[in-house]
């Protein structure tokens, strides 16, 4: 099932903001996350293996989308992961 990239990006941003690592982002980070033309890597956001695992669990429980932790390494930015998920 193909999904809209913009909708997937919004979902990925929601999952990022729900993660304890980025729960209270500074204004610049929040602005970059909310700007569709900007992009953030998960590394820039401070994601480690625990944050990646929590992100995947959130996606499964809240959005019903199963995603392997490795997908965040293979698609290391918000935009890249959203495009990948939209194409699945």
N, CA, C and O atoms as a CHARMM CRD file, in Angstrom:
* protein
*
  352
    1    1 UNK  N      0.84600  -1.17100   0.00000 PROA 1      0.00000
    2    1 UNK  CA     0.00000   0.00000   0.00000 PROA 1      0.00000
    3    1 UNK  C      0.89800   1.24200   0.00000 PROA 1      0.00000
    4    1 UNK  O      1.73700   1.40800   0.88500 PROA 1      0.00000
    5    2 UNK  N      0.72000   2.08300  -0.96500 PROA 2      0.00000
    6    2 UNK  CA     1.48800   3.31700  -1.06600 PROA 2      0.00000
    7    2 UNK  C      0.79800   4.40800  -0.24600 PROA 2      0.00000
    8    2 UNK  O     -0.42700   4.53000  -0.26000 PROA 2      0.00000
    9    3 UNK  N      1.58500   5.18100   0.45200 PROA 3      0.00000
   10    3 UNK  CA     1.03600   6.25200   1.28600 PROA 3      0.00000
   11    3 UNK  C      1.57400   7.59600   0.80400 PROA 3      0.00000
   12    3 UNK  O      2.59000   7.65100   0.11100 PROA 3      0.00000
   13    4 UNK  N      0.91100   8.64700   1.16100 PROA 4      0.00000
   14    4 UNK  CA     1.33000   9.99700   0.83500 PROA 4      0.00000
   15    4 UNK  C      2.59300  10.35400   1.62800 PROA 4      0.00000
   16    4 UNK  O      2.63300  10.17100   2.84500 PROA 4      0.00000
   17    5 UNK  N      3.61700  10.86100   0.94300 PROA 5      0.00000
   18    5 UNK  CA     4.88200  11.19500   1.59800 PROA 5      0.00000
   19    5 UNK  C      4.69200  12.27600   2.66300 PROA 5      0.00000
   20    5 UNK  O      5.27100  12.17600   3.74500 PROA 5      0.00000
   21    6 UNK  N      3.90100  13.29500   2.38300 PROA 6      0.00000
   22    6 UNK  CA     3.67800  14.36900   3.36000 PROA 6      0.00000
   23    6 UNK  C      2.99800  13.83300   4.61800 PROA 6      0.00000
   24    6 UNK  O      3.34200  14.23400   5.73000 PROA 6      0.00000
   25    7 UNK  N      2.04000  12.93500   4.44600 PROA 7      0.00000
   26    7 UNK  CA     1.36000  12.34300   5.60200 PROA 7      0.00000
   27    7 UNK  C      2.32700  11.48100   6.40500 PROA 7      0.00000
   28    7 UNK  O      2.29500  11.49000   7.63600 PROA 7      0.00000
   29    8 UNK  N      3.18700  10.73600   5.71100 PROA 8      0.00000
   30    8 UNK  CA     4.16300   9.90900   6.41600 PROA 8      0.00000
   31    8 UNK  C      5.18400  10.78400   7.13600 PROA 8      0.00000
   32    8 UNK  O      5.61200  10.45400   8.24200 PROA 8      0.00000
   33    9 UNK  N      5.57800  11.89700   6.51700 PROA 9      0.00000
   34    9 UNK  CA     6.52700  12.80000   7.16900 PROA 9      0.00000
   35    9 UNK  C      5.91600  13.35200   8.45100 PROA 9      0.00000
   36    9 UNK  O      6.58900  13.42000   9.47900 PROA 9      0.00000
   37   10 UNK  N      4.64700  13.74600   8.39900 PROA 10     0.00000
   38   10 UNK  CA     3.96000  14.25500   9.58800 PROA 10     0.00000
   39   10 UNK  C      3.91200  13.19100  10.68000 PROA 10     0.00000
   40   10 UNK  O      4.08400  13.49900  11.85900 PROA 10     0.00000
   41   11 UNK  N      3.67900  11.95300  10.29100 PROA 11     0.00000
   42   11 UNK  CA     3.63900  10.85800  11.25700 PROA 11     0.00000
   43   11 UNK  C      5.01900  10.61900  11.86300 PROA 11     0.00000
   44   11 UNK  O      5.13800  10.42600  13.07300 PROA 11     0.00000
   45   12 UNK  N      6.05100  10.63000  11.04100 PROA 12     0.00000
   46   12 UNK  CA     7.41800  10.44800  11.54400 PROA 12     0.00000
   47   12 UNK  C      7.77000  11.58500  12.50700 PROA 12     0.00000
   48   12 UNK  O      8.37600  11.34100  13.55000 PROA 12     0.00000
   49   13 UNK  N      7.40400  12.80300  12.17500 PROA 13     0.00000
   50   13 UNK  CA     7.66500  13.93900  13.06900 PROA 13     0.00000
   51   13 UNK  C      6.93400  13.75100  14.39500 PROA 13     0.00000
   52   13 UNK  O      7.50400  14.02200  15.45200 PROA 13     0.00000
   53   14 UNK  N      5.68400  13.29400  14.35900 PROA 14     0.00000
   54   14 UNK  CA     4.94100  13.01800  15.61200 PROA 14     0.00000
   55   14 UNK  C      5.67400  11.98800  16.45300 PROA 14     0.00000
   56   14 UNK  O      5.79100  12.14000  17.66900 PROA 14     0.00000
   57   15 UNK  N      6.17000  10.93300  15.80300 PROA 15     0.00000
   58   15 UNK  CA     6.88900   9.88400  16.52600 PROA 15     0.00000
   59   15 UNK  C      8.19200  10.42100  17.10400 PROA 15     0.00000
   60   15 UNK  O      8.56200  10.07700  18.22600 PROA 15     0.00000
   61   16 UNK  N      8.88400  11.25800  16.34800 PROA 16     0.00000
   62   16 UNK  CA    10.12500  11.86500  16.84100 PROA 16     0.00000
   63   16 UNK  C      9.83200  12.71800  18.07000 PROA 16     0.00000
   64   16 UNK  O     10.54200  12.62700  19.07100 PROA 16     0.00000
   65   17 UNK  N      8.79800  13.53900  18.00200 PROA 17     0.00000
   66   17 UNK  CA     8.47600  14.43000  19.11900 PROA 17     0.00000
   67   17 UNK  C      7.94000  13.68100  20.33400 PROA 17     0.00000
   68   17 UNK  O      7.96900  14.21000  21.44500 PROA 17     0.00000
   69   18 UNK  N      7.45600  12.46800  20.14100 PROA 18     0.00000
   70   18 UNK  CA     6.97400  11.65300  21.25700 PROA 18     0.00000
   71   18 UNK  C      8.11300  10.90500  21.94100 PROA 18     0.00000
   72   18 UNK  O      7.93000  10.35100  23.02500 PROA 18     0.00000
   73   19 UNK  N      9.28800  10.88500  21.31200 PROA 19     0.00000
   74   19 UNK  CA    10.42800  10.15000  21.84800 PROA 19     0.00000
   75   19 UNK  C     11.04600  10.92800  23.00900 PROA 19     0.00000
   76   19 UNK  O     11.20800  12.14500  22.91900 PROA 19     0.00000
   77   20 UNK  N     11.39300  10.23500  24.10100 PROA 20     0.00000
   78   20 UNK  CA    11.98800  10.93000  25.24500 PROA 20     0.00000
   79   20 UNK  C     13.22700  11.75700  24.90000 PROA 20     0.00000
   80   20 UNK  O     13.48700  12.77300  25.54400 PROA 20     0.00000
   81   21 UNK  N     13.98500  11.33900  23.90000 PROA 21     0.00000
   82   21 UNK  CA    15.19000  12.07000  23.50400 PROA 21     0.00000
   83   21 UNK  C     14.84300  13.46200  22.98700 PROA 21     0.00000
   84   21 UNK  O     15.59600  14.41300  23.19800 PROA 21     0.00000
   85   22 UNK  N     13.70700  13.58000  22.31500 PROA 22     0.00000
   86   22 UNK  CA    13.32900  14.85000  21.68800 PROA 22     0.00000
   87   22 UNK  C     11.99800  15.38000  22.21400 PROA 22     0.00000
   88   22 UNK  O     11.33300  16.16800  21.54200 PROA 22     0.00000
   89   23 UNK  N     11.61600  14.95600  23.39200 PROA 23     0.00000
   90   23 UNK  CA    10.32300  15.34000  23.94400 PROA 23     0.00000
   91   23 UNK  C     10.18500  16.85600  24.09400 PROA 23     0.00000
   92   23 UNK  O      9.10700  17.41000  23.87800 PROA 23     0.00000
   93   24 UNK  N     11.26200  17.51100  24.46000 PROA 24     0.00000
   94   24 UNK  CA    11.24900  18.96400  24.63300 PROA 24     0.00000
   95   24 UNK  C     12.33600  19.58800  23.76100 PROA 24     0.00000
   96   24 UNK  O     13.36100  20.04300  24.26800 PROA 24     0.00000
   97   25 UNK  N     12.10700  19.60700  22.43700 PROA 25     0.00000
   98   25 UNK  CA    13.14900  20.13200  21.54500 PROA 25     0.00000
   99   25 UNK  C     13.29200  21.64700  21.68000 PROA 25     0.00000
  100   25 UNK  O     12.34500  22.34800  22.03700 PROA 25     0.00000
  101   26 UNK  N     14.49300  22.13200  21.38900 PROA 26     0.00000
  102   26 UNK  CA    14.65700  23.58800  21.36800 PROA 26     0.00000
  103   26 UNK  C     13.90600  24.14200  20.15800 PROA 26     0.00000
  104   26 UNK  O     13.49100  23.39100  19.27500 PROA 26     0.00000
  105   27 UNK  N     13.74000  25.43700  20.12900 PROA 27     0.00000
  106   27 UNK  CA    12.93700  26.07200  19.07700 PROA 27     0.00000
  107   27 UNK  C     13.48400  25.80000  17.67800 PROA 27     0.00000
  108   27 UNK  O     12.71300  25.58400  16.74200 PROA 27     0.00000
  109   28 UNK  N     14.80200  25.81000  17.53000 PROA 28     0.00000
  110   28 UNK  CA    15.40800  25.59000  16.21200 PROA 28     0.00000
  111   28 UNK  C     15.13500  24.17400  15.72100 PROA 28     0.00000
  112   28 UNK  O     14.82100  23.97500  14.54700 PROA 28     0.00000
  113   29 UNK  N     15.25300  23.19000  16.60500 PROA 29     0.00000
  114   29 UNK  CA    14.99300  21.80100  16.22000 PROA 29     0.00000
  115   29 UNK  C     13.52900  21.61800  15.86300 PROA 29     0.00000
  116   29 UNK  O     13.20900  20.99000  14.85400 PROA 29     0.00000
  117   30 UNK  N     12.64000  22.15900  16.68000 PROA 30     0.00000
  118   30 UNK  CA    11.20300  22.04500  16.39200 PROA 30     0.00000
  119   30 UNK  C     10.87800  22.69500  15.04700 PROA 30     0.00000
  120   30 UNK  O     10.10200  22.14300  14.26700 PROA 30     0.00000
  121   31 UNK  N     11.45500  23.84600  14.77300 PROA 31     0.00000
  122   31 UNK  CA    11.20100  24.52900  13.49800 PROA 31     0.00000
  123   31 UNK  C     11.68200  23.68200  12.32400 PROA 31     0.00000
  124   31 UNK  O     10.99800  23.58800  11.30500 PROA 31     0.00000
  125   32 UNK  N     12.85200  23.06800  12.46000 PROA 32     0.00000
  126   32 UNK  CA    13.36100  22.20300  11.38900 PROA 32     0.00000
  127   32 UNK  C     12.47300  20.99000  11.19700 PROA 32     0.00000
  128   32 UNK  O     12.23700  20.56700  10.06500 PROA 32     0.00000
  129   33 UNK  N     11.98000  20.42700  12.28300 PROA 33     0.00000
  130   33 UNK  CA    11.10800  19.25900  12.17400 PROA 33     0.00000
  131   33 UNK  C      9.78700  19.61800  11.50100 PROA 33     0.00000
  132   33 UNK  O      9.24600  18.83100  10.72400 PROA 33     0.00000
  133   34 UNK  N      9.28000  20.78700  11.79500 PROA 34     0.00000
  134   34 UNK  CA     7.96600  21.17700  11.27700 PROA 34     0.00000
  135   34 UNK  C      8.02100  21.77200   9.87300 PROA 34     0.00000
  136   34 UNK  O      6.98100  21.94100   9.23600 PROA 34     0.00000
  137   35 UNK  N      9.21500  22.08900   9.38300 PROA 35     0.00000
  138   35 UNK  CA     9.37400  22.66200   8.04200 PROA 35     0.00000
  139   35 UNK  C      9.58100  21.53700   7.03400 PROA 35     0.00000
  140   35 UNK  O     10.61800  20.87400   7.06100 PROA 35     0.00000
  141   36 UNK  N      8.60900  21.30600   6.14100 PROA 36     0.00000
  142   36 UNK  CA     8.72700  20.21800   5.17000 PROA 36     0.00000
  143   36 UNK  C      9.94200  20.34500   4.25700 PROA 36     0.00000
  144   36 UNK  O     10.41000  19.34400   3.71300 PROA 36     0.00000
  145   37 UNK  N     10.46000  21.55800   4.08200 PROA 37     0.00000
  146   37 UNK  CA    11.62100  21.74800   3.21400 PROA 37     0.00000
  147   37 UNK  C     12.92800  21.42500   3.93900 PROA 37     0.00000
  148   37 UNK  O     13.95100  21.19600   3.29400 PROA 37     0.00000
  149   38 UNK  N     12.90300  21.40700   5.26300 PROA 38     0.00000
  150   38 UNK  CA    14.10300  21.11300   6.04700 PROA 38     0.00000
  151   38 UNK  C     14.15800  19.61500   6.33800 PROA 38     0.00000
  152   38 UNK  O     13.17900  18.89400   6.14900 PROA 38     0.00000
  153   39 UNK  N     15.29200  19.17700   6.78800 PROA 39     0.00000
  154   39 UNK  CA    15.42900  17.76700   7.13100 PROA 39     0.00000
  155   39 UNK  C     16.34900  17.64200   8.33000 PROA 39     0.00000
  156   39 UNK  O     17.25400  18.45700   8.51100 PROA 39     0.00000
  157   40 UNK  N     16.12600  16.63400   9.14300 PROA 40     0.00000
  158   40 UNK  CA    16.95400  16.34500  10.30500 PROA 40     0.00000
  159   40 UNK  C     17.34900  14.88200  10.25100 PROA 40     0.00000
  160   40 UNK  O     16.53700  14.02300   9.90800 PROA 40     0.00000
  161   41 UNK  N     18.58700  14.60600  10.58700 PROA 41     0.00000
  162   41 UNK  CA    18.96800  13.20300  10.71300 PROA 41     0.00000
  163   41 UNK  C     18.63600  12.75500  12.13400 PROA 41     0.00000
  164   41 UNK  O     18.55400  13.56600  13.05600 PROA 41     0.00000
  165   42 UNK  N     18.44900  11.46000  12.28600 PROA 42     0.00000
  166   42 UNK  CA    18.16300  10.92900  13.62000 PROA 42     0.00000
  167   42 UNK  C     19.37400  11.12000  14.53000 PROA 42     0.00000
  168   42 UNK  O     19.23000  11.29200  15.74000 PROA 42     0.00000
  169   43 UNK  N     20.56400  11.08700  13.94000 PROA 43     0.00000
  170   43 UNK  CA    21.78000  11.32900  14.72000 PROA 43     0.00000
  171   43 UNK  C     21.79500  12.76200  15.26000 PROA 43     0.00000
  172   43 UNK  O     22.12500  12.98100  16.42600 PROA 43     0.00000
  173   44 UNK  N     21.43800  13.73600  14.41800 PROA 44     0.00000
  174   44 UNK  CA    21.36500  15.13400  14.86700 PROA 44     0.00000
  175   44 UNK  C     20.35700  15.30600  16.00000 PROA 44     0.00000
  176   44 UNK  O     20.52900  16.15600  16.87200 PROA 44     0.00000
  177   45 UNK  N     19.31500  14.49600  15.97600 PROA 45     0.00000
  178   45 UNK  CA    18.27500  14.57700  16.99900 PROA 45     0.00000
  179   45 UNK  C     18.67300  13.87300  18.29100 PROA 45     0.00000
  180   45 UNK  O     17.94200  13.92900  19.27900 PROA 45     0.00000
  181   46 UNK  N     19.82900  13.21000  18.28900 PROA 46     0.00000
  182   46 UNK  CA    20.31100  12.54100  19.48400 PROA 46     0.00000
  183   46 UNK  C     19.84600  11.10700  19.63900 PROA 46     0.00000
  184   46 UNK  O     19.95600  10.53400  20.72300 PROA 46     0.00000
  185   47 UNK  N     19.32400  10.51600  18.56400 PROA 47     0.00000
  186   47 UNK  CA    18.83400   9.14800  18.64000 PROA 47     0.00000
  187   47 UNK  C     19.99200   8.16900  18.80900 PROA 47     0.00000
  188   47 UNK  O     20.96000   8.18800  18.04900 PROA 47     0.00000
  189   48 UNK  N     19.87000   7.32300  19.81400 PROA 48     0.00000
  190   48 UNK  CA    20.78400   6.20400  20.00500 PROA 48     0.00000
  191   48 UNK  C     19.97100   4.93000  19.81200 PROA 48     0.00000
  192   48 UNK  O     18.82700   4.99400  19.36000 PROA 48     0.00000
  193   49 UNK  N     20.53600   3.77900  20.14400 PROA 49     0.00000
  194   49 UNK  CA    19.81100   2.52400  19.90700 PROA 49     0.00000
  195   49 UNK  C     18.51600   2.45400  20.72000 PROA 49     0.00000
  196   49 UNK  O     17.51600   1.92800  20.23300 PROA 49     0.00000
  197   50 UNK  N     18.52100   2.96800  21.93200 PROA 50     0.00000
  198   50 UNK  CA    17.30500   2.96100  22.75200 PROA 50     0.00000
  199   50 UNK  C     16.23400   3.87000  22.14100 PROA 50     0.00000
  200   50 UNK  O     15.06000   3.50000  22.09300 PROA 50     0.00000
  201   51 UNK  N     16.63100   5.04100  21.68000 PROA 51     0.00000
  202   51 UNK  CA    15.67600   5.96000  21.05100 PROA 51     0.00000
  203   51 UNK  C     15.10800   5.35400  19.77200 PROA 51     0.00000
  204   51 UNK  O     13.92100   5.51200  19.48600 PROA 51     0.00000
  205   52 UNK  N     15.95100   4.65700  18.99500 PROA 52     0.00000
  206   52 UNK  CA    15.45700   4.00100  17.77500 PROA 52     0.00000
  207   52 UNK  C     14.43500   2.92600  18.12300 PROA 52     0.00000
  208   52 UNK  O     13.40600   2.80100  17.45900 PROA 52     0.00000
  209   53 UNK  N     14.72200   2.15000  19.16800 PROA 53     0.00000
  210   53 UNK  CA    13.80100   1.09700  19.58700 PROA 53     0.00000
  211   53 UNK  C     12.46800   1.70600  20.04100 PROA 53     0.00000
  212   53 UNK  O     11.40300   1.21100  19.67100 PROA 53     0.00000
  213   54 UNK  N     12.52500   2.76600  20.83300 PROA 54     0.00000
  214   54 UNK  CA    11.29900   3.41800  21.30500 PROA 54     0.00000
  215   54 UNK  C     10.50700   4.00900  20.14100 PROA 54     0.00000
  216   54 UNK  O      9.27700   3.96600  20.14000 PROA 54     0.00000
  217   55 UNK  N     11.20500   4.55700  19.15800 PROA 55     0.00000
  218   55 UNK  CA    10.55900   5.09500  17.96100 PROA 55     0.00000
  219   55 UNK  C      9.79200   3.98800  17.24600 PROA 55     0.00000
  220   55 UNK  O      8.63900   4.18000  16.85800 PROA 55     0.00000
  221   56 UNK  N     10.42300   2.83600  17.07200 PROA 56     0.00000
  222   56 UNK  CA     9.78400   1.71000  16.37200 PROA 56     0.00000
  223   56 UNK  C      8.56900   1.19900  17.13900 PROA 56     0.00000
  224   56 UNK  O      7.54800   0.86100  16.53900 PROA 56     0.00000
  225   57 UNK  N      8.67800   1.14500  18.44800 PROA 57     0.00000
  226   57 UNK  CA     7.54700   0.71500  19.27500 PROA 57     0.00000
  227   57 UNK  C      6.39600   1.71200  19.14200 PROA 57     0.00000
  228   57 UNK  O      5.24200   1.30300  19.01000 PROA 57     0.00000
  229   58 UNK  N      6.69100   3.00900  19.17500 PROA 58     0.00000
  230   58 UNK  CA     5.65000   4.03300  19.01600 PROA 58     0.00000
  231   58 UNK  C      4.96000   3.87300  17.67200 PROA 58     0.00000
  232   58 UNK  O      3.73200   3.91400  17.59700 PROA 58     0.00000
  233   59 UNK  N      5.73700   3.69200  16.60800 PROA 59     0.00000
  234   59 UNK  CA     5.15500   3.54100  15.26900 PROA 59     0.00000
  235   59 UNK  C      4.21200   2.33900  15.22700 PROA 59     0.00000
  236   59 UNK  O      3.15100   2.40600  14.60700 PROA 59     0.00000
  237   60 UNK  N      4.59200   1.24200  15.88400 PROA 60     0.00000
  238   60 UNK  CA     3.75700   0.04000  15.89500 PROA 60     0.00000
  239   60 UNK  C      2.48400   0.26700  16.70400 PROA 60     0.00000
  240   60 UNK  O      1.38300  -0.02400  16.23500 PROA 60     0.00000
  241   61 UNK  N      2.63700   0.78600  17.91800 PROA 61     0.00000
  242   61 UNK  CA     1.48400   0.93000  18.81200 PROA 61     0.00000
  243   61 UNK  C      0.55000   2.07400  18.42400 PROA 61     0.00000
  244   61 UNK  O     -0.67100   1.92400  18.48000 PROA 61     0.00000
  245   62 UNK  N      1.10700   3.19900  18.03600 PROA 62     0.00000
  246   62 UNK  CA     0.29100   4.38100  17.76000 PROA 62     0.00000
  247   62 UNK  C     -0.17000   4.48700  16.31200 PROA 62     0.00000
  248   62 UNK  O     -1.24000   5.03000  16.03700 PROA 62     0.00000
  249   63 UNK  N      0.63300   3.97200  15.38700 PROA 63     0.00000
  250   63 UNK  CA     0.30600   4.13900  13.96500 PROA 63     0.00000
  251   63 UNK  C      0.03700   2.82000  13.25500 PROA 63     0.00000
  252   63 UNK  O     -0.40900   2.80600  12.10800 PROA 63     0.00000
  253   64 UNK  N      0.31000   1.70700  13.94200 PROA 64     0.00000
  254   64 UNK  CA     0.08700   0.40900  13.31800 PROA 64     0.00000
  255   64 UNK  C      1.06400   0.09900  12.19500 PROA 64     0.00000
  256   64 UNK  O      0.77500  -0.72200  11.32400 PROA 64     0.00000
  257   65 UNK  N      2.21800   0.75200  12.21200 PROA 65     0.00000
  258   65 UNK  CA     3.23000   0.54000  11.17700 PROA 65     0.00000
  259   65 UNK  C      4.42400  -0.16600  11.79800 PROA 65     0.00000
  260   65 UNK  O      5.09000   0.36600  12.68600 PROA 65     0.00000
  261   66 UNK  N      4.67900  -1.36800  11.31500 PROA 66     0.00000
  262   66 UNK  CA     5.81000  -2.13100  11.80300 PROA 66     0.00000
  263   66 UNK  C      7.06300  -1.68300  11.06600 PROA 66     0.00000
  264   66 UNK  O      7.10400  -1.65400   9.83600 PROA 66     0.00000
  265   67 UNK  N      8.06900  -1.34000  11.83200 PROA 67     0.00000
  266   67 UNK  CA     9.31900  -0.86900  11.24300 PROA 67     0.00000
  267   67 UNK  C     10.48200  -1.42600  12.04700 PROA 67     0.00000
  268   67 UNK  O     10.46200  -1.41300  13.27800 PROA 67     0.00000
  269   68 UNK  N     11.48800  -1.91200  11.34700 PROA 68     0.00000
  270   68 UNK  CA    12.67900  -2.44200  12.00700 PROA 68     0.00000
  271   68 UNK  C     13.59300  -1.28500  12.39700 PROA 68     0.00000
  272   68 UNK  O     13.64600  -0.25800  11.71900 PROA 68     0.00000
  273   69 UNK  N     14.30000  -1.47100  13.48700 PROA 69     0.00000
  274   69 UNK  CA    15.24400  -0.45800  13.94600 PROA 69     0.00000
  275   69 UNK  C     16.27200  -0.12200  12.86100 PROA 69     0.00000
  276   69 UNK  O     16.71500   1.02100  12.74300 PROA 69     0.00000
  277   70 UNK  N     16.63900  -1.12200  12.08300 PROA 70     0.00000
  278   70 UNK  CA    17.62600  -0.93000  11.01300 PROA 70     0.00000
  279   70 UNK  C     17.14800   0.06600   9.96100 PROA 70     0.00000
  280   70 UNK  O     17.96600   0.68400   9.28000 PROA 70     0.00000
  281   71 UNK  N     15.84100   0.22800   9.82100 PROA 71     0.00000
  282   71 UNK  CA    15.30700   1.17700   8.83400 PROA 71     0.00000
  283   71 UNK  C     15.74100   2.60600   9.15400 PROA 71     0.00000
  284   71 UNK  O     15.90800   3.41900   8.24500 PROA 71     0.00000
  285   72 UNK  N     15.92200   2.91300  10.42700 PROA 72     0.00000
  286   72 UNK  CA    16.36900   4.25400  10.80100 PROA 72     0.00000
  287   72 UNK  C     17.84200   4.46500  10.47900 PROA 72     0.00000
  288   72 UNK  O     18.29800   5.60100  10.34600 PROA 72     0.00000
  289   73 UNK  N     18.58300   3.37100  10.35500 PROA 73     0.00000
  290   73 UNK  CA    19.98100   3.46000   9.93300 PROA 73     0.00000
  291   73 UNK  C     20.07400   3.49900   8.41300 PROA 73     0.00000
  292   73 UNK  O     20.90100   4.21500   7.84900 PROA 73     0.00000
  293   74 UNK  N     19.21500   2.72000   7.75600 PROA 74     0.00000
  294   74 UNK  CA    19.20100   2.68800   6.28900 PROA 74     0.00000
  295   74 UNK  C     18.62900   3.97400   5.70100 PROA 74     0.00000
  296   74 UNK  O     19.00700   4.38200   4.60300 PROA 74     0.00000
  297   75 UNK  N     17.73000   4.60200   6.42200 PROA 75     0.00000
  298   75 UNK  CA    17.06700   5.84700   5.99500 PROA 75     0.00000
  299   75 UNK  C     17.25800   6.83700   7.15200 PROA 75     0.00000
  300   75 UNK  O     16.34000   7.04400   7.94500 PROA 75     0.00000
  301   76 UNK  N     18.45000   7.45100   7.25300 PROA 76     0.00000
  302   76 UNK  CA    18.86000   8.14600   8.47800 PROA 76     0.00000
  303   76 UNK  C     18.30100   9.54300   8.72300 PROA 76     0.00000
  304   76 UNK  O     18.76400  10.23100   9.63300 PROA 76     0.00000
  305   77 UNK  N     17.32600   9.97600   7.94300 PROA 77     0.00000
  306   77 UNK  CA    16.74200  11.29500   8.21000 PROA 77     0.00000
  307   77 UNK  C     15.22100  11.18900   8.20100 PROA 77     0.00000
  308   77 UNK  O     14.65100  10.20600   7.72700 PROA 77     0.00000
  309   78 UNK  N     14.59000  12.20800   8.72800 PROA 78     0.00000
  310   78 UNK  CA    13.12600  12.24600   8.76500 PROA 78     0.00000
  311   78 UNK  C     12.56000  12.11500   7.35600 PROA 78     0.00000
  312   78 UNK  O     11.64400  11.32500   7.12600 PROA 78     0.00000
  313   79 UNK  N     13.09600  12.88300   6.41600 PROA 79     0.00000
  314   79 UNK  CA    12.59100  12.85300   5.03400 PROA 79     0.00000
  315   79 UNK  C     12.83500  11.50200   4.36900 PROA 79     0.00000
  316   79 UNK  O     11.95700  10.98100   3.68100 PROA 79     0.00000
  317   80 UNK  N     14.01600  10.93600   4.56800 PROA 80     0.00000
  318   80 UNK  CA    14.34200   9.65200   3.94400 PROA 80     0.00000
  319   80 UNK  C     13.45400   8.53700   4.48400 PROA 80     0.00000
  320   80 UNK  O     12.97600   7.69900   3.71900 PROA 80     0.00000
  321   81 UNK  N     13.23100   8.52100   5.79500 PROA 81     0.00000
  322   81 UNK  CA    12.37600   7.48600   6.37600 PROA 81     0.00000
  323   81 UNK  C     10.93100   7.66500   5.92100 PROA 81     0.00000
  324   81 UNK  O     10.25400   6.68200   5.61900 PROA 81     0.00000
  325   82 UNK  N     10.45700   8.89600   5.86700 PROA 82     0.00000
  326   82 UNK  CA     9.08300   9.14600   5.40900 PROA 82     0.00000
  327   82 UNK  C      8.89900   8.67500   3.97400 PROA 82     0.00000
  328   82 UNK  O      7.88300   8.05800   3.65300 PROA 82     0.00000
  329   83 UNK  N      9.86000   8.95400   3.11200 PROA 83     0.00000
  330   83 UNK  CA     9.77300   8.51400   1.71500 PROA 83     0.00000
  331   83 UNK  C      9.78200   6.99300   1.63200 PROA 83     0.00000
  332   83 UNK  O      9.04000   6.40700   0.84300 PROA 83     0.00000
  333   84 UNK  N     10.61300   6.35800   2.43800 PROA 84     0.00000
  334   84 UNK  CA    10.66800   4.89200   2.47100 PROA 84     0.00000
  335   84 UNK  C      9.32700   4.31200   2.91400 PROA 84     0.00000
  336   84 UNK  O      8.80100   3.40000   2.27700 PROA 84     0.00000
  337   85 UNK  N      8.78200   4.83700   3.99300 PROA 85     0.00000
  338   85 UNK  CA     7.51300   4.32000   4.51100 PROA 85     0.00000
  339   85 UNK  C      6.36400   4.58100   3.54600 PROA 85     0.00000
  340   85 UNK  O      5.45500   3.76000   3.42200 PROA 85     0.00000
  341   86 UNK  N      6.40000   5.70800   2.86900 PROA 86     0.00000
  342   86 UNK  CA     5.34100   6.02500   1.90000 PROA 86     0.00000
  343   86 UNK  C      5.36100   5.05500   0.72900 PROA 86     0.00000
  344   86 UNK  O      4.31800   4.75700   0.14600 PROA 86     0.00000
  345   87 UNK  N      6.53100   4.57000   0.39000 PROA 87     0.00000
  346   87 UNK  CA     6.65600   3.66200  -0.74800 PROA 87     0.00000
  347   87 UNK  C      6.38800   2.21100  -0.43000 PROA 87     0.00000
  348   87 UNK  O      6.37500   1.37500  -1.33400 PROA 87     0.00000
  349   88 UNK  N      6.17300   1.88900   0.83600 PROA 88     0.00000
  350   88 UNK  CA     5.94900   0.48000   1.20500 PROA 88     0.00000
  351   88 UNK  C      4.55600   0.04000   0.87800 PROA 88     0.00000
  352   88 UNK  O      4.20000  -1.11300   1.12200 PROA 88     0.00000
